[in-house]
Amino acid sequence: MIERLGFAVTPLSTQINRDSDGRAVPAGAENRNVMLEQGYIEFLNPTLDTEVSRRMREQMARYRGVHLLAFGSPAAQEEHERLIRHGFEPLPFMRLEREVEVEGGGMQLARFGVVRVPPQKMPEGRVQFVEHLTPEALWQPRYVAHPNGATALAAAFVVADDPADAAARYARFAGIMPAPAGKFVRLATARGALLVGRREDWQVLLGDAPAAPALAGYALGCRDPIGLAAICAGESLEVRRNRGREPDFAVVRLPKALGGAWLLGTEPDLARWPK
């Protein structure tokens, strides 16, 4: 389905952890990614019976949709120490790796530093920090150039009963300042934003949203958002247009196998939205 929508998708890859002794241990998950010029979308699948896979299955049992929100960091170990000081009780620092094929036919080990916290500390999903130690292995030109013109993960959507309280928690977690944005609270990062709102407001915008605490979907920056919306409609996905108002966004409801929603717009329009 994702390829039919005009995305270049990375091959299926199995994740490996490194324990405190440096030994390779299966994480219990495999993934494929849509790498964008700014950010990426990760499709994760639990495989084995590990702590990581059990948590994934528990989250997926709550609702179908988005369950992972990753903040980028150039110093994940420092984020781990900061979260300790702020009372988030982070789990032991993780070193993940997986083999990826690079152009020319060789293999390279993609490596990551990952900081996670207990589910009750960030109940919307698996909210974490990720440090990409080998970005060249993932942001390969063949995976970044999408025929549909998608360019950026522009925003992620958080569902909360009390948006101001949840936004304050995310501000402490990520070290970013919240600001009012229409019916939502916006937290701007260096490469996108987090939008926090009530379920009823997300339902008006997106057509549906899971009950709080949850992640409802995300905004994709596109060179031609209405063209991508037409591709989605051609694949029998539900598409809604913000006709008659500026900017002219499109909302795509994803299939039941994935859940959630995309809001499609140009990067400049999404950077100014909502007001």
N, C-alpha and C positions, 0 to 999 in steps of 0.2 A: 504493500500500500504506500509506504513512505516514498519509495523510488518512483511510483506512478505519479506522485504529486510533484515530481521534479526535483527531488533532493538527491544529492550524492551521499551515500551512506557507507560508513566504514565497515569492513568485514567483522563477522562475529569473533569476539575475543574473550578468553577466560581470564578472570582476575586472580592474582596471587598476592597474598600477604607475606611480609617478612616479620617473623616474631622477634622477641627481644634478643635472641641468640643469632639472628640473621638467617634462620632457616626458612625456606620457602614453604608456605602453608596455603592450600586452596581457600579462597575467600568464600566460595559457595555461590558465586554469581558470574554471569557472562553478560556482555553488553555489545551494543552497536551505537555509534554516535553520528549525529549530523553536526559537522564542524562548520562554524560560521566565521566570517571575518571578525566578528566580535561575539565571543561566547560560543556555546554549543548546547545541543540537546542530547541527552543520554537516555537510551532505552535499556533498562536493566531487567534481567530475568534471574530469579533465584534458581539454583540448581541443586546443590548438596544440602545436607542438614547441618548447617553451621549457625553460629550466633548471628552472623550477618544475614543469612538467608531467612532465618526464622523471623527476624525483625521485618524484613521485607514482606514476607507473607502476611504478617500481622497488619501491616499498613495497607496492603492491597485488599485485605478482607474488609476494611472500613469502607472503602469506596474505590471505584475505578477512576484513575486519573493521575495527576501529578503528585509525586511523593518525595521528590528529591530537589533540594535547593542548595546549590554550591556557590559559596563566595570564593573568588580567587584571592590568592595571597602570595607575595614573594617570600614570605617567611612564616610558614605554617607552625613551626616549633614555637615561635614567639607568640603567635595567636593562641596556642595551647596554654602557654604560661599566663597570658593576659586573661583568658577565660577562667582559669583557676582563681585569679585575684578577684574576678567579678562574680564568683559564686555559681558558675555554670557547671562545675564538676565534670570537666571533659573526660572522656574515656582515654585509655592509653593511646599515645601518639601512634599512628599507623603509617607504615611504608608499603604502598601498593606498587605492583608492577604487572605488566603484561607485554607479550611479544606482539609487535605489529609489523606488517610488511611495508617496506618503503619502496619508493619508485626505483626501478632497476632490478627488483626481485629479491633483494636481501631482507633480512630481519633485523629489527632493532628493539631493544627493551625500553618500553615507555615506563617512566618511573614517576611516582607521585608521593607527596606527603599529605596526609589527611587528618583532620581534627574533627571528631564527632563528640556529641554530648548525649547524655541520657534522654530518652524520648520525652520524659515529663518536663525537661527544661526547655525544649523547643517542640511543642506538641503538634505543630502543623505538619511535620514530616521529618525526613532525614535532612536536617539543616546542618551544614558543615562548611569547613574551610578546606580548600584544595590548593596545593602548590604544585604546579606542573614543572617538573625538573627537566623534562625533555620535550618541550613544546613542539620542536621540529618534527618529532615522530608522529604527532597527531594532526597538526595544522599543515598538512601536505596540500600543495596546490590542487591536486585532483579531487580532494575532498572538500575544499572550500568554495570552489566554483560551482554553484547550483544553477541548473538550467532555468529554474523558476524565479531567479533573481533575489532569493532570500539572502540577507547580509548580516543580520544581528539579532541576538537575543536582547530585546530592548527593555523588557520589564517582566517581573514575576508577580503573580497575584495571590495574596494571602487573605484567607477568610477568617475573620475574628468576630466574636460577640462584642468585644470592646476594642475597636480599632486603635484608639489612643493608647490604651494600656499595652496592646500587642506591639505597636510601633515603638513604644519606649523600650520594650524588651529587646526588639531587634536593634535599636540604637545602641544599647549596651553590648549586645552580642557582636555587632559588626563595626562599632565605632563610627556610625554615620548619623547625621542629624535628620529628624523627621520634620515635615512641614505639611500644613493642610493643602489638599488638592481636590477641590470640589467636595464630593461626598466621601473621598478617600484620604488616606494619609500617605504621603510619598516620602521615600527615603532614597536619595540619589547616591549612586556609587560612581566610581570613575568610568564605568562602562555599562551603564544601564540603571535601572531603578527597581525598587520594591514598592508595590502598592498594596495597602492594607485597607480592607473594607468589610462591611457587614454582608452576610449572605444575601439578603434581599437586594442590596445594591448591585452585587455581582450578578444576580439572576436577571435583573433588568438589563444589564449591559451584555451579558454573555448567553442569556437564555436559560441557564441553569448553573448551579454551583453546589458543591457538597456542604454539609453542615460543618460549622466551626468546631474545632480548629482544623484547617485544611489548606491546601493549595488548589486554586481553581483553574489555573492555566497560565499563559504568558503571552506577551506581545512580541511579534516578530517584525523587525525592520526589513522592508522589501523595496526593491527598485520599482516594482510594479505590483502593489498590493491587490489591486482589483483584478489584474491578470492572474495572480496566484489564486485568488478567490474563485475565479472562473474555472481553473483547473480542478479545484476541490469540488465545486459543484458538478463538474463532469464526472467525478468519481462517486457521485451520489452522497456527498457529505452535506449536512445542513449548513447553509451560508446565509448570514444576515448582513444587510448593508445599513450604514448610518446615513441614509439618503436625506438630502435636503439640509444637512448640517455640516459644518466644517470642524475638523477635517473629515474626509470621506473614508472612514475605516470600514473594514469588513471583519465579521466574526465568523469563525469556522468551528462548528461542533465536531470533535473528533469521534471516530467510530468507537463502539462499546468496548472493543478489545483494548483501547487506549484510554478513553475518557478524557475529560477536560476540554478546554477550548483554546483557540488561537485568536488573538486580535491582530489583524494585519494592517500595517500602515507604513509610510515612509519613515526613515530614521528622523528627519527634522520634525515631522508632525508628532511622532511619539515622544520626542524630547520635550515638547511643549505641552504635552497632555498628561493628565487632566489639569485644568486650571481651577 
